[in-house]
Amino acid sequence: MKKKKHLEGIRVIDLTTWLAGPFVSLNLAAMGAEVIKIERPKVGDPCRWNPPFAGPEGVSHVRKTDEDTSLLYLKRNRGKKSISLNLQSERGKEIFRLLVEKGDVVVENFAPGTMERLGFDYPQLKKINPKIIYCSISGYGQNGPYRDRAAFDLTIQGMSGIMGVTGFPDGPPTRCGAWIGDMIPALYGICGILAALASREKTGRGERIDISMQDSCFSLIMDEALDLHLSLGIPMRTGNRNPRLAPWNVYPAQDGHIAICVATNEQWTAFLEAIGREDLKEDPRFKNQEGRFKHSDDVEVIVKEWLKGVTKEAALKTLRAEKVPCGPIPEIPEVLKDPQIKFRGMVQELLHPTSGRTGLASAGFPIHFSELPGGFLSPAPFIGQHNREVYGGILDISDAEMEKLKSEGVI
């Protein structure tokens, strides 16, 4: 039987909450994995209770019905199956072991040591299923002096150096607007899981994956020669400017702002032709990248003088005619209407598991495959929505036993 998606047949046991972990399993689900999200009975993922909410009576910052669910949960858990299971109970632990026997991947983002205390560290899970791939995401990894520190996006952006390089030279360290402290580690987690799945095809063995949020974000800032910049006295926070290239900034036009990026000598020549400053082609200050960087303040003056009486659209049209890299800086309502993003199917309506359409926009799946599709085919589930399917269909637990487990608070 032909596969419908790339990861069809891969079963992921998802113990994650909040953002970093759920973003891993969200994308695995989009590529076809069967993601079984384990939630605490009645409580579920704590993200469920963060406003704003959507439900039968619309969207609100307060819960109006028992069916109301956080928009954050609805976005982060599309395409998954939810079961309720109390891992603190002995029977719950037995059921979890049965799931691991029939699983391929376990993902968790508990504080380090939690899984060991539950009796489910990697050596234990490996005994249950030698092929299991076990991925942990934590603030600082499973070892080291910061191992036991709590972490969220803001603390990680700070500790990794992201905030140290974000903002303007005369301003404070600044958080990146996107939740990259959570989402970048999640993407590394996906890479690790996919690599382990590929390796398992050859070796037949599973693997332990240890993702540190700090490691992941630190790896991003080190693309630049920050230690060299520091020794040369170049500010770590350069706003929208590039410490190596000019012009490279967001500039004010007559009716708003545009971004201009000139990376090569050819692009500089094209830029001068676009703005009618061919007289600067032989200026020794600007003959190469090093000179333009050294005299970047002079370059800034040239660009801003040209833009004083020019509208955004006129400037962009002129620059694009000469193939100078540039673009507008739209606000979020404009981004949601962007024809390219819409053409690529990136704006999708968020759905509620019981009340259906919400009228709210959410991001689609950004990977476009030529042979097998990817994407979110079902809304996020309500707590325990798939208990019968998973416990009855996969683990062969009878209806009577499920009722008993429910009455005992196990599921």
C-alpha positions as CSV (number, residue, x, y, z in Angstrom):
1,M,0.0,0.0,0.0
2,K,1.4,3.4,-1.0
3,K,2.3,5.8,1.8
4,K,0.3,9.0,1.9
5,K,2.9,11.0,3.9
6,H,6.6,10.6,4.6
7,L,6.3,9.5,8.3
8,E,3.3,7.3,7.9
9,G,3.7,4.3,10.1
10,I,5.9,6.1,12.7
11,R,4.2,6.3,16.1
12,V,5.3,9.2,18.4
13,I,4.5,9.1,22.1
14,D,4.3,12.8,23.0
15,L,4.7,13.8,26.7
16,T,5.4,17.4,25.9
17,T,3.7,20.7,27.1
18,W,3.9,24.4,26.4
19,L,5.8,25.2,23.1
20,A,9.2,23.7,22.5
21,G,8.1,20.0,22.7
22,P,4.7,20.4,21.1
23,F,6.3,22.2,18.2
24,V,8.4,19.1,17.6
25,S,5.4,16.8,17.5
26,L,3.3,19.3,15.6
27,N,5.7,19.1,12.6
28,L,6.2,15.3,12.9
29,A,2.4,15.0,12.7
30,A,2.4,17.3,9.6
31,M,4.8,14.9,7.9
32,G,2.5,11.9,8.7
33,A,3.6,10.5,12.0
34,E,0.9,9.2,14.3
35,V,1.4,11.5,17.4
36,I,-0.3,10.2,20.6
37,K,-0.3,13.1,23.0
38,I,-0.4,12.0,26.7
39,E,-2.2,14.5,28.9
40,R,-3.0,14.4,32.6
41,P,-6.7,13.4,33.2
42,K,-9.0,16.5,33.4
43,V,-6.0,18.9,33.5
44,G,-4.2,18.2,30.2
45,D,-1.4,20.3,28.8
46,P,-1.3,23.5,30.9
47,C,-1.2,25.5,27.7
48,R,-4.9,24.6,27.3
49,W,-5.8,27.2,29.9
50,N,-3.9,30.2,28.5
51,P,-6.2,33.0,27.1
52,P,-7.5,33.8,24.6
53,F,-9.9,30.9,24.1
54,A,-12.0,29.7,21.2
55,G,-15.2,27.7,21.5
56,P,-18.9,27.4,20.5
57,E,-19.6,31.0,21.5
58,G,-16.6,32.5,19.7
59,V,-13.3,33.9,20.8
60,S,-12.8,35.5,24.2
61,H,-10.2,36.2,26.9
62,V,-12.3,34.4,29.4
63,R,-13.7,30.8,29.1
64,K,-17.4,30.9,28.4
65,T,-18.0,27.2,28.0
66,D,-16.4,23.9,29.1
67,E,-15.4,23.4,25.5
68,D,-13.4,26.6,25.2
69,T,-9.8,25.9,24.5
70,S,-6.7,28.1,24.3
71,L,-5.8,29.3,20.8
72,L,-2.2,28.4,21.7
73,Y,-3.2,24.8,22.3
74,L,-5.3,24.7,19.1
75,K,-2.3,25.9,17.0
76,R,0.4,23.8,18.6
77,N,-1.4,20.5,18.7
78,R,-3.1,20.2,15.2
79,G,-3.0,16.7,13.7
80,K,-2.4,14.9,17.1
81,K,-4.3,12.3,19.0
82,S,-5.0,12.9,22.7
83,I,-5.2,10.3,25.5
84,S,-5.5,11.0,29.2
85,L,-3.1,9.0,31.4
86,N,-1.9,9.4,35.0
87,L,1.8,8.5,34.9
88,Q,2.0,8.8,38.7
89,S,-0.1,5.7,39.1
90,E,1.3,2.2,38.8
91,R,-1.4,1.1,36.4
92,G,-0.7,4.3,34.4
93,K,3.0,3.4,34.2
94,E,2.1,-0.1,33.0
95,I,0.0,1.3,30.2
96,F,2.8,3.7,29.3
97,R,5.2,0.7,29.0
98,L,2.7,-0.9,26.6
99,L,2.6,2.2,24.5
100,V,6.4,2.4,24.4
101,E,6.5,-1.3,23.2
102,K,4.4,-0.2,20.2
103,G,6.0,3.2,19.6
104,D,8.9,4.5,17.6
105,V,9.6,7.9,19.2
106,V,9.2,9.3,22.7
107,V,9.4,13.1,23.0
108,E,9.4,14.9,26.4
109,N,10.3,18.3,27.8
110,F,10.1,17.7,31.5
111,A,12.7,19.1,33.9
112,P,15.8,16.9,33.8
113,G,15.5,14.0,36.2
114,T,11.7,13.7,36.0
115,M,11.6,10.7,33.6
116,E,14.2,9.0,35.8
117,R,12.0,9.5,38.9
118,L,9.1,8.0,37.0
119,G,11.2,5.0,36.0
120,F,11.3,6.0,32.3
121,D,14.8,7.1,31.6
122,Y,16.4,6.0,28.3
123,P,18.0,2.8,29.7
124,Q,14.6,1.7,31.0
125,L,12.7,2.5,27.8
126,K,15.5,0.8,25.8
127,K,14.8,-2.4,27.7
128,I,11.2,-2.2,26.8
129,N,11.8,-1.4,23.2
130,P,15.4,-1.4,21.8
131,K,14.3,0.5,18.7
132,I,12.8,3.4,20.6
133,I,14.1,6.9,19.8
134,Y,14.0,9.1,22.9
135,C,14.2,12.9,22.5
136,S,14.4,15.3,25.5
137,I,14.3,19.1,25.2
138,S,15.2,21.1,28.3
139,G,16.6,24.6,29.0
140,Y,20.2,23.6,29.4
141,G,20.4,19.9,28.5
142,Q,20.6,16.7,30.6
143,N,24.0,17.5,32.2
144,G,26.2,20.4,33.1
145,P,26.1,23.1,35.9
146,Y,22.8,24.6,34.7
147,R,21.0,21.3,34.3
148,D,18.4,21.9,37.0
149,R,17.6,25.5,36.1
150,A,14.1,26.3,34.9
151,A,13.9,28.0,31.5
152,F,11.5,29.8,29.2
153,D,11.9,31.5,25.9
154,L,13.0,34.9,27.4
155,T,15.6,33.4,29.8
156,I,17.0,31.3,27.0
157,Q,17.2,34.2,24.5
158,G,19.1,36.0,27.2
159,M,21.5,33.2,28.3
160,S,22.3,32.0,24.7
161,G,23.4,35.5,23.6
162,I,20.5,36.1,21.3
163,M,19.4,39.2,23.3
164,G,23.1,40.4,23.4
165,V,23.1,40.8,19.7
166,T,19.5,42.0,19.3
167,G,18.6,45.7,19.5
168,F,20.3,49.0,18.8
169,P,23.8,50.0,20.0
170,D,22.4,52.6,22.5
171,G,19.5,50.5,23.6
172,P,19.0,47.5,26.0
173,P,19.4,43.9,25.1
174,T,16.2,43.0,23.2
175,R,14.2,39.8,22.7
176,C,13.6,38.6,19.2
177,G,9.8,39.0,18.5
178,A,9.3,35.4,17.5
179,W,9.5,32.7,20.2
180,I,12.8,31.4,18.9
181,G,14.0,30.4,22.3
182,D,11.5,27.5,22.1
183,M,11.1,27.0,18.4
184,I,14.8,26.8,17.3
185,P,15.5,23.9,19.8
186,A,12.3,22.2,18.5
187,L,13.6,22.3,14.9
188,Y,16.9,20.8,16.1
189,G,14.9,18.2,17.9
190,I,13.1,17.3,14.6
191,C,16.4,17.1,12.8
192,G,17.7,14.7,15.5
193,I,14.7,12.5,15.4
194,L,14.7,12.3,11.6
195,A,18.4,11.4,11.6
196,A,17.8,8.8,14.3
197,L,15.0,7.3,12.3
198,A,17.2,7.1,9.2
199,S,20.0,5.5,11.2
200,R,17.6,3.0,12.7
201,E,16.8,1.7,9.2
202,K,20.5,0.6,9.0
203,T,21.2,-0.5,12.5
204,G,17.9,-1.5,13.9
205,R,18.7,0.4,17.1
206,G,17.1,3.4,18.7
207,E,18.9,6.4,20.1
208,R,18.9,9.0,22.9
209,I,18.6,12.7,21.8
210,D,19.5,15.5,24.2
211,I,18.5,19.0,23.1
212,S,19.5,22.0,25.1
213,M,17.6,25.2,24.3
214,Q,20.6,27.3,25.2
215,D,22.9,25.2,22.9
216,S,20.5,25.5,20.1
217,C,20.1,29.3,20.3
218,F,23.8,29.8,20.9
219,S,24.6,28.0,17.7
220,L,22.7,30.7,15.8
221,I,24.7,33.7,17.0
222,M,28.1,32.1,16.2
223,D,27.6,32.4,12.5
224,E,29.1,35.9,12.9
225,A,32.7,36.4,14.1
226,L,31.5,37.9,17.4
227,D,34.7,37.5,19.2
228,L,36.6,39.4,16.4
229,H,33.9,42.1,16.3
230,L,34.3,42.5,20.1
231,S,38.1,42.9,19.8
232,L,37.6,45.5,17.0
233,G,35.2,47.5,19.1
234,I,32.2,46.8,16.8
235,P,29.0,46.9,18.8
236,M,27.3,43.6,19.5
237,R,23.9,45.1,19.0
238,T,23.7,46.8,15.6
239,G,20.0,47.3,15.2
240,N,19.0,46.5,11.6
241,R,22.5,47.2,10.3
242,N,25.0,44.5,9.2
243,P,28.4,44.7,10.9
244,R,30.1,43.6,7.6
245,L,28.0,45.2,4.8
246,A,26.6,48.5,3.7
247,P,24.0,49.5,2.8
248,W,22.2,47.0,4.8
249,N,19.4,48.5,7.0
250,V,15.8,49.5,7.2
251,Y,15.4,53.0,5.8
252,P,12.7,55.6,6.0
253,A,11.0,56.5,2.7
254,Q,8.4,59.2,2.3
255,D,5.5,57.0,3.6
256,G,7.1,54.2,5.6
257,H,10.1,52.0,5.7
258,I,11.9,49.6,3.3
259,A,14.8,47.2,3.7
260,I,17.8,47.4,1.4
261,C,20.6,44.8,1.4
262,V,23.7,45.2,-0.7
263,A,26.1,42.3,-0.4
264,T,28.4,42.4,-3.4
265,N,30.3,44.9,-5.5
266,E,27.9,44.2,-8.5
267,Q,24.9,45.0,-6.3
268,W,26.5,48.2,-5.2
269,T,27.0,49.3,-8.8
270,A,23.4,48.4,-9.5
271,F,22.3,50.4,-6.5
272,L,24.2,53.5,-7.6
273,E,22.6,53.2,-11.1
274,A,19.2,52.9,-9.5
275,I,19.5,56.0,-7.4
276,G,21.3,58.0,-10.1
277,R,24.6,58.3,-8.3
278,E,26.9,56.9,-11.0
279,D,29.4,59.6,-9.9
280,L,30.2,57.4,-6.8
281,K,31.3,54.4,-8.8
282,E,34.9,55.3,-8.7
283,D,34.9,56.8,-5.2
284,P,37.7,55.0,-3.4
285,R,35.7,54.9,-0.1
286,F,33.2,52.5,-1.7
287,K,35.2,50.4,-4.1
288,N,34.8,47.2,-2.1
289,Q,32.9,45.7,0.9
290,E,35.7,46.6,3.3
291,G,35.6,50.2,2.2
292,R,31.8,50.4,2.4
293,F,31.8,48.9,5.8
294,K,34.5,51.3,7.0
295,H,32.5,54.2,5.7
296,S,29.1,52.8,6.4
297,D,27.9,56.1,8.0
298,D,28.6,57.9,4.7
299,V,26.7,55.1,2.9
300,E,23.7,55.6,5.3
301,V,23.6,59.3,4.4
302,I,23.6,58.6,0.7
303,V,20.7,56.2,1.0
304,K,18.6,58.4,3.3
305,E,19.1,61.5,1.1
306,W,17.8,59.5,-1.9
307,L,14.7,58.3,0.0
308,K,13.7,61.7,1.4
309,G,11.2,62.5,-1.4
310,V,10.5,58.9,-2.6
311,T,7.5,56.7,-1.7
312,K,8.0,53.1,-0.6
313,E,6.5,51.7,-3.8
314,A,8.5,54.0,-6.1
315,A,11.7,53.2,-4.3
316,L,11.1,49.4,-4.4
317,K,10.2,49.6,-8.1
318,T,13.4,51.5,-9.0
319,L,15.6,49.1,-7.0
320,R,14.0,46.0,-8.3
321,A,14.4,47.2,-11.9
322,E,18.2,47.0,-11.2
323,K,17.8,43.7,-9.2
324,V,18.9,45.3,-5.9
325,P,17.7,43.1,-3.0
326,C,15.0,45.1,-1.2
327,G,11.6,44.7,0.4
328,P,8.8,46.5,2.3
329,I,8.3,46.1,6.1
330,P,4.6,45.2,6.4
331,E,2.7,45.1,9.6
332,I,1.1,41.8,10.6
333,P,-2.3,42.5,9.1
334,E,-0.5,43.2,5.8
335,V,1.6,40.0,6.1
336,L,-1.6,37.9,6.5
337,K,-2.8,39.4,3.2
338,D,0.5,38.9,1.4
339,P,-0.2,37.3,-2.0
340,Q,2.9,35.2,-1.9
341,I,2.2,33.7,1.5
342,K,-1.4,33.1,0.5
343,F,-0.4,31.5,-2.8
344,R,1.8,29.1,-0.9
345,G,-1.1,28.1,1.4
346,M,0.6,29.4,4.5
347,V,-2.5,31.2,5.9
348,Q,-5.0,28.6,7.2
349,E,-8.1,28.9,9.3
350,L,-7.7,27.6,12.9
351,L,-10.3,24.9,13.8
352,H,-11.7,23.8,17.1
353,P,-12.2,20.1,17.7
354,T,-15.9,20.3,18.4
355,S,-17.2,23.7,17.3
356,G,-15.3,23.8,14.1
357,R,-14.4,27.1,12.3
358,T,-13.0,29.9,14.4
359,G,-12.4,32.5,11.7
360,L,-8.8,32.9,13.0
361,A,-5.7,32.6,10.9
362,S,-2.9,30.2,11.6
363,A,0.3,29.3,9.8
364,G,0.3,26.3,7.5
365,F,3.1,23.7,7.1
366,P,6.1,25.4,5.3
367,I,7.7,22.3,3.7
368,H,6.4,21.6,0.1
369,F,7.3,18.0,-1.0
370,S,7.0,17.0,-4.7
371,E,5.8,13.4,-4.1
372,L,4.0,13.1,-0.7
373,P,2.2,16.0,0.9
374,G,2.7,17.5,4.3
375,G,0.3,19.5,6.4
376,F,-2.2,19.7,9.2
377,L,-5.3,17.6,8.4
378,S,-7.2,17.7,11.7
379,P,-7.7,20.2,14.6
380,A,-6.1,19.9,18.0
381,P,-7.9,17.3,20.1
382,F,-9.8,17.7,23.3
383,I,-8.4,15.8,26.4
384,G,-8.8,12.1,26.0
385,Q,-10.5,12.4,22.6
386,H,-8.7,9.3,21.3
387,N,-8.8,7.2,24.4
388,R,-11.0,4.5,22.9
389,E,-9.0,4.5,19.6
390,V,-5.6,4.1,21.3
391,Y,-6.5,2.0,24.4
392,G,-9.0,-0.2,22.6
393,G,-7.5,-0.3,19.1
394,I,-3.8,-0.3,19.8
395,L,-3.5,-1.8,23.3
396,D,-6.6,-4.1,23.2
397,I,-8.0,-2.7,26.5
398,S,-11.7,-3.5,26.8
399,D,-14.5,-0.9,27.3
400,A,-15.1,-2.3,30.8
401,E,-11.5,-2.0,31.7
402,M,-11.4,1.6,30.4
403,E,-14.4,2.5,32.5
404,K,-12.6,1.1,35.5
405,L,-9.4,3.0,34.7
406,K,-11.4,6.2,34.3
407,S,-13.2,5.7,37.7
408,E,-9.8,5.2,39.3
409,G,-8.3,8.3,37.8
410,V,-5.8,6.4,35.7
411,I,-7.1,7.7,32.4
